[in-house]
Amino acid sequence: MFGGNDMSAMMKQMGIDMEELDADKVEVKIGDKKLVFNNPQISKIDAKGQEMFQLQGDYSEEAVQTGPDPEDVELVMDKTGCSEEDAVEALENSEDVAGAVMELQ
């Protein structure tokens, strides 16, 4: 078997470089679900110019939020005095909160 340093040397010889990345959280969206990894172990592997990532750790599965962020809806309603439905529609038509507020004024 190879030790850690022997393996690193062999990988470098083959043109493979591996770097550990420090991350607090990673979210991976898959269709209408997302996998949330807290404190994951991430390795970035460069094999002859092609970058790959290896992700390990415990995760939770969550539903992906559809539609505008509820906080943005509240903000648009507060700024314009409009209904929730109008705020949602304006946010869907705009790129950001400012655009939604401008649309409703």
CNS distance restraints for C-alpha pairs under 8 A (distance, minus, plus):
assign (resid   2 and name CA) (resid   6 and name CA) 5.64 0.50 0.50
assign (resid   2 and name CA) (resid   7 and name CA) 5.83 0.50 0.50
assign (resid   3 and name CA) (resid   7 and name CA) 6.10 0.50 0.50
assign (resid   4 and name CA) (resid   8 and name CA) 6.29 0.50 0.50
assign (resid   5 and name CA) (resid   9 and name CA) 6.17 0.50 0.50
assign (resid   6 and name CA) (resid  10 and name CA) 6.14 0.50 0.50
assign (resid   7 and name CA) (resid  11 and name CA) 6.08 0.50 0.50
assign (resid   8 and name CA) (resid  12 and name CA) 6.17 0.50 0.50
assign (resid   9 and name CA) (resid  13 and name CA) 6.17 0.50 0.50
assign (resid  10 and name CA) (resid  14 and name CA) 6.36 0.50 0.50
assign (resid  11 and name CA) (resid  15 and name CA) 6.41 0.50 0.50
assign (resid  11 and name CA) (resid  16 and name CA) 5.00 0.50 0.50
assign (resid  11 and name CA) (resid  17 and name CA) 6.69 0.50 0.50
assign (resid  12 and name CA) (resid  16 and name CA) 5.06 0.50 0.50
assign (resid  12 and name CA) (resid  17 and name CA) 5.79 0.50 0.50
assign (resid  15 and name CA) (resid  47 and name CA) 6.01 0.50 0.50
assign (resid  15 and name CA) (resid  48 and name CA) 5.56 0.50 0.50
assign (resid  16 and name CA) (resid  45 and name CA) 6.91 0.50 0.50
assign (resid  16 and name CA) (resid  46 and name CA) 5.61 0.50 0.50
assign (resid  16 and name CA) (resid  47 and name CA) 4.40 0.50 0.50
assign (resid  16 and name CA) (resid  48 and name CA) 6.37 0.50 0.50
assign (resid  17 and name CA) (resid  45 and name CA) 5.75 0.50 0.50
assign (resid  17 and name CA) (resid  46 and name CA) 5.08 0.50 0.50
assign (resid  17 and name CA) (resid  47 and name CA) 6.47 0.50 0.50
assign (resid  18 and name CA) (resid  43 and name CA) 6.56 0.50 0.50
assign (resid  18 and name CA) (resid  44 and name CA) 5.66 0.50 0.50
assign (resid  18 and name CA) (resid  45 and name CA) 4.47 0.50 0.50
assign (resid  18 and name CA) (resid  46 and name CA) 6.32 0.50 0.50
assign (resid  19 and name CA) (resid  43 and name CA) 5.59 0.50 0.50
assign (resid  19 and name CA) (resid  44 and name CA) 5.14 0.50 0.50
assign (resid  19 and name CA) (resid  45 and name CA) 6.49 0.50 0.50
assign (resid  20 and name CA) (resid  41 and name CA) 7.59 0.50 0.50
assign (resid  20 and name CA) (resid  42 and name CA) 5.94 0.50 0.50
assign (resid  20 and name CA) (resid  43 and name CA) 4.53 0.50 0.50
assign (resid  20 and name CA) (resid  44 and name CA) 6.28 0.50 0.50
assign (resid  21 and name CA) (resid  41 and name CA) 7.35 0.50 0.50
assign (resid  21 and name CA) (resid  42 and name CA) 5.35 0.50 0.50
assign (resid  21 and name CA) (resid  43 and name CA) 5.88 0.50 0.50
assign (resid  21 and name CA) (resid  44 and name CA) 6.91 0.50 0.50
assign (resid  22 and name CA) (resid  41 and name CA) 7.45 0.50 0.50
assign (resid  22 and name CA) (resid  42 and name CA) 7.12 0.50 0.50
assign (resid  23 and name CA) (resid  39 and name CA) 6.29 0.50 0.50
assign (resid  23 and name CA) (resid  40 and name CA) 6.48 0.50 0.50
assign (resid  23 and name CA) (resid  41 and name CA) 7.47 0.50 0.50
assign (resid  23 and name CA) (resid  42 and name CA) 7.36 0.50 0.50
assign (resid  24 and name CA) (resid  38 and name CA) 5.98 0.50 0.50
assign (resid  24 and name CA) (resid  39 and name CA) 4.68 0.50 0.50
assign (resid  24 and name CA) (resid  40 and name CA) 6.85 0.50 0.50
assign (resid  25 and name CA) (resid  36 and name CA) 7.10 0.50 0.50
assign (resid  25 and name CA) (resid  37 and name CA) 5.55 0.50 0.50
assign (resid  25 and name CA) (resid  38 and name CA) 4.55 0.50 0.50
assign (resid  25 and name CA) (resid  39 and name CA) 5.65 0.50 0.50
assign (resid  25 and name CA) (resid  40 and name CA) 6.64 0.50 0.50
assign (resid  26 and name CA) (resid  36 and name CA) 5.89 0.50 0.50
assign (resid  26 and name CA) (resid  37 and name CA) 5.10 0.50 0.50
assign (resid  26 and name CA) (resid  38 and name CA) 6.67 0.50 0.50
assign (resid  26 and name CA) (resid  40 and name CA) 7.23 0.50 0.50
assign (resid  27 and name CA) (resid  34 and name CA) 6.43 0.50 0.50
assign (resid  27 and name CA) (resid  35 and name CA) 5.62 0.50 0.50
assign (resid  27 and name CA) (resid  36 and name CA) 4.59 0.50 0.50
assign (resid  27 and name CA) (resid  37 and name CA) 6.31 0.50 0.50
assign (resid  28 and name CA) (resid  34 and name CA) 5.34 0.50 0.50
assign (resid  28 and name CA) (resid  35 and name CA) 5.12 0.50 0.50
assign (resid  28 and name CA) (resid  36 and name CA) 6.61 0.50 0.50
assign (resid  29 and name CA) (resid  33 and name CA) 5.94 0.50 0.50
assign (resid  29 and name CA) (resid  34 and name CA) 4.21 0.50 0.50
assign (resid  29 and name CA) (resid  35 and name CA) 6.48 0.50 0.50
assign (resid  29 and name CA) (resid  64 and name CA) 7.49 0.50 0.50
assign (resid  30 and name CA) (resid  34 and name CA) 5.68 0.50 0.50
assign (resid  30 and name CA) (resid  35 and name CA) 7.73 0.50 0.50
assign (resid  32 and name CA) (resid  63 and name CA) 6.08 0.50 0.50
assign (resid  32 and name CA) (resid  64 and name CA) 5.27 0.50 0.50
assign (resid  33 and name CA) (resid  61 and name CA) 6.79 0.50 0.50
assign (resid  33 and name CA) (resid  62 and name CA) 5.67 0.50 0.50
assign (resid  33 and name CA) (resid  63 and name CA) 4.54 0.50 0.50
assign (resid  33 and name CA) (resid  64 and name CA) 5.08 0.50 0.50
assign (resid  34 and name CA) (resid  61 and name CA) 5.77 0.50 0.50
assign (resid  34 and name CA) (resid  62 and name CA) 5.29 0.50 0.50
assign (resid  34 and name CA) (resid  63 and name CA) 6.14 0.50 0.50
assign (resid  34 and name CA) (resid  64 and name CA) 5.98 0.50 0.50
assign (resid  35 and name CA) (resid  59 and name CA) 6.16 0.50 0.50
assign (resid  35 and name CA) (resid  60 and name CA) 5.74 0.50 0.50
assign (resid  35 and name CA) (resid  61 and name CA) 4.70 0.50 0.50
assign (resid  35 and name CA) (resid  62 and name CA) 6.42 0.50 0.50
assign (resid  36 and name CA) (resid  59 and name CA) 5.20 0.50 0.50
assign (resid  36 and name CA) (resid  60 and name CA) 5.28 0.50 0.50
assign (resid  36 and name CA) (resid  61 and name CA) 6.34 0.50 0.50
assign (resid  36 and name CA) (resid  62 and name CA) 7.45 0.50 0.50
assign (resid  37 and name CA) (resid  57 and name CA) 6.45 0.50 0.50
assign (resid  37 and name CA) (resid  58 and name CA) 6.00 0.50 0.50
assign (resid  37 and name CA) (resid  59 and name CA) 4.36 0.50 0.50
assign (resid  37 and name CA) (resid  60 and name CA) 6.78 0.50 0.50
assign (resid  38 and name CA) (resid  57 and name CA) 7.61 0.50 0.50
assign (resid  38 and name CA) (resid  58 and name CA) 7.08 0.50 0.50
assign (resid  38 and name CA) (resid  59 and name CA) 6.66 0.50 0.50
assign (resid  39 and name CA) (resid  57 and name CA) 7.35 0.50 0.50
assign (resid  40 and name CA) (resid  55 and name CA) 6.79 0.50 0.50
assign (resid  40 and name CA) (resid  56 and name CA) 5.78 0.50 0.50
assign (resid  40 and name CA) (resid  57 and name CA) 4.89 0.50 0.50
assign (resid  40 and name CA) (resid  58 and name CA) 7.29 0.50 0.50
assign (resid  41 and name CA) (resid  55 and name CA) 5.93 0.50 0.50
assign (resid  41 and name CA) (resid  56 and name CA) 5.14 0.50 0.50
assign (resid  41 and name CA) (resid  57 and name CA) 6.20 0.50 0.50
assign (resid  42 and name CA) (resid  53 and name CA) 6.82 0.50 0.50
assign (resid  42 and name CA) (resid  54 and name CA) 5.60 0.50 0.50
assign (resid  42 and name CA) (resid  55 and name CA) 4.74 0.50 0.50
assign (resid  42 and name CA) (resid  56 and name CA) 6.46 0.50 0.50
assign (resid  43 and name CA) (resid  53 and name CA) 5.64 0.50 0.50
assign (resid  43 and name CA) (resid  54 and name CA) 5.08 0.50 0.50
assign (resid  43 and name CA) (resid  55 and name CA) 6.73 0.50 0.50
assign (resid  44 and name CA) (resid  51 and name CA) 6.88 0.50 0.50
assign (resid  44 and name CA) (resid  52 and name CA) 5.89 0.50 0.50
assign (resid  44 and name CA) (resid  53 and name CA) 4.65 0.50 0.50
assign (resid  44 and name CA) (resid  54 and name CA) 6.55 0.50 0.50
assign (resid  45 and name CA) (resid  51 and name CA) 5.68 0.50 0.50
assign (resid  45 and name CA) (resid  52 and name CA) 5.07 0.50 0.50
assign (resid  45 and name CA) (resid  53 and name CA) 5.99 0.50 0.50
assign (resid  45 and name CA) (resid  54 and name CA) 7.66 0.50 0.50
assign (resid  46 and name CA) (resid  50 and name CA) 5.52 0.50 0.50
assign (resid  46 and name CA) (resid  51 and name CA) 4.54 0.50 0.50
assign (resid  46 and name CA) (resid  52 and name CA) 6.38 0.50 0.50
assign (resid  47 and name CA) (resid  51 and name CA) 6.49 0.50 0.50
assign (resid  47 and name CA) (resid  52 and name CA) 7.85 0.50 0.50
assign (resid  67 and name CA) (resid  88 and name CA) 7.69 0.50 0.50
assign (resid  67 and name CA) (resid  92 and name CA) 7.27 0.50 0.50
assign (resid  68 and name CA) (resid  72 and name CA) 6.83 0.50 0.50
assign (resid  68 and name CA) (resid  73 and name CA) 6.85 0.50 0.50
assign (resid  68 and name CA) (resid  88 and name CA) 6.49 0.50 0.50
assign (resid  68 and name CA) (resid  91 and name CA) 6.42 0.50 0.50
assign (resid  68 and name CA) (resid  92 and name CA) 6.78 0.50 0.50
assign (resid  69 and name CA) (resid  73 and name CA) 6.49 0.50 0.50
assign (resid  70 and name CA) (resid  74 and name CA) 6.30 0.50 0.50
assign (resid  71 and name CA) (resid  75 and name CA) 6.20 0.50 0.50
assign (resid  72 and name CA) (resid  76 and name CA) 6.18 0.50 0.50
assign (resid  72 and name CA) (resid  91 and name CA) 7.99 0.50 0.50
assign (resid  72 and name CA) (resid  97 and name CA) 6.40 0.50 0.50
assign (resid  73 and name CA) (resid  77 and name CA) 6.19 0.50 0.50
assign (resid  73 and name CA) (resid  84 and name CA) 6.79 0.50 0.50
assign (resid  73 and name CA) (resid  87 and name CA) 5.63 0.50 0.50
assign (resid  73 and name CA) (resid  88 and name CA) 6.06 0.50 0.50
assign (resid  73 and name CA) (resid  91 and name CA) 7.48 0.50 0.50
assign (resid  74 and name CA) (resid  78 and name CA) 6.09 0.50 0.50
assign (resid  74 and name CA) (resid  84 and name CA) 7.74 0.50 0.50
assign (resid  75 and name CA) (resid  79 and name CA) 6.14 0.50 0.50
assign (resid  75 and name CA) (resid  97 and name CA) 7.80 0.50 0.50
assign (resid  76 and name CA) (resid  80 and name CA) 6.01 0.50 0.50
assign (resid  76 and name CA) (resid  81 and name CA) 7.83 0.50 0.50
assign (resid  76 and name CA) (resid  82 and name CA) 7.68 0.50 0.50
assign (resid  76 and name CA) (resid  87 and name CA) 5.88 0.50 0.50
assign (resid  76 and name CA) (resid  97 and name CA) 6.64 0.50 0.50
assign (resid  76 and name CA) (resid 100 and name CA) 6.99 0.50 0.50
assign (resid  76 and name CA) (resid 101 and name CA) 5.89 0.50 0.50
assign (resid  77 and name CA) (resid  81 and name CA) 5.09 0.50 0.50
assign (resid  77 and name CA) (resid  82 and name CA) 5.16 0.50 0.50
assign (resid  77 and name CA) (resid  83 and name CA) 6.42 0.50 0.50
assign (resid  77 and name CA) (resid  84 and name CA) 6.57 0.50 0.50
assign (resid  77 and name CA) (resid  87 and name CA) 6.05 0.50 0.50
assign (resid  78 and name CA) (resid  82 and name CA) 7.82 0.50 0.50
assign (resid  79 and name CA) (resid 101 and name CA) 7.02 0.50 0.50
assign (resid  80 and name CA) (resid 101 and name CA) 6.52 0.50 0.50
assign (resid  80 and name CA) (resid 104 and name CA) 6.83 0.50 0.50
assign (resid  80 and name CA) (resid 105 and name CA) 6.92 0.50 0.50
assign (resid  82 and name CA) (resid  86 and name CA) 6.17 0.50 0.50
assign (resid  82 and name CA) (resid  87 and name CA) 6.48 0.50 0.50
assign (resid  82 and name CA) (resid 104 and name CA) 7.78 0.50 0.50
assign (resid  83 and name CA) (resid  87 and name CA) 6.26 0.50 0.50
assign (resid  84 and name CA) (resid  88 and name CA) 6.15 0.50 0.50
assign (resid  85 and name CA) (resid  89 and name CA) 6.20 0.50 0.50
assign (resid  86 and name CA) (resid  90 and name CA) 6.06 0.50 0.50
assign (resid  87 and name CA) (resid  91 and name CA) 6.13 0.50 0.50
assign (resid  87 and name CA) (resid 100 and name CA) 7.25 0.50 0.50
assign (resid  88 and name CA) (resid  92 and name CA) 6.17 0.50 0.50
assign (resid  89 and name CA) (resid  93 and name CA) 6.25 0.50 0.50
assign (resid  90 and name CA) (resid  94 and name CA) 6.07 0.50 0.50
assign (resid  90 and name CA) (resid  99 and name CA) 7.98 0.50 0.50
assign (resid  90 and name CA) (resid 100 and name CA) 4.77 0.50 0.50
assign (resid  90 and name CA) (resid 101 and name CA) 7.63 0.50 0.50
assign (resid  90 and name CA) (resid 103 and name CA) 6.63 0.50 0.50
assign (resid  90 and name CA) (resid 104 and name CA) 7.08 0.50 0.50
assign (resid  91 and name CA) (resid  95 and name CA) 7.07 0.50 0.50
assign (resid  91 and name CA) (resid  96 and name CA) 6.61 0.50 0.50
assign (resid  91 and name CA) (resid  97 and name CA) 6.52 0.50 0.50
assign (resid  91 and name CA) (resid  99 and name CA) 7.66 0.50 0.50
assign (resid  91 and name CA) (resid 100 and name CA) 5.11 0.50 0.50
assign (resid  93 and name CA) (resid 100 and name CA) 7.35 0.50 0.50
assign (resid  94 and name CA) (resid  99 and name CA) 5.31 0.50 0.50
assign (resid  94 and name CA) (resid 100 and name CA) 5.43 0.50 0.50
assign (resid  95 and name CA) (resid  99 and name CA) 6.40 0.50 0.50
assign (resid  95 and name CA) (resid 100 and name CA) 7.76 0.50 0.50
assign (resid  96 and name CA) (resid 100 and name CA) 6.43 0.50 0.50
assign (resid  97 and name CA) (resid 101 and name CA) 6.20 0.50 0.50
assign (resid  98 and name CA) (resid 102 and name CA) 6.17 0.50 0.50
assign (resid  99 and name CA) (resid 103 and name CA) 6.09 0.50 0.50
assign (resid 100 and name CA) (resid 104 and name CA) 6.37 0.50 0.50
assign (resid 101 and name CA) (resid 105 and name CA) 6.34 0.50 0.50
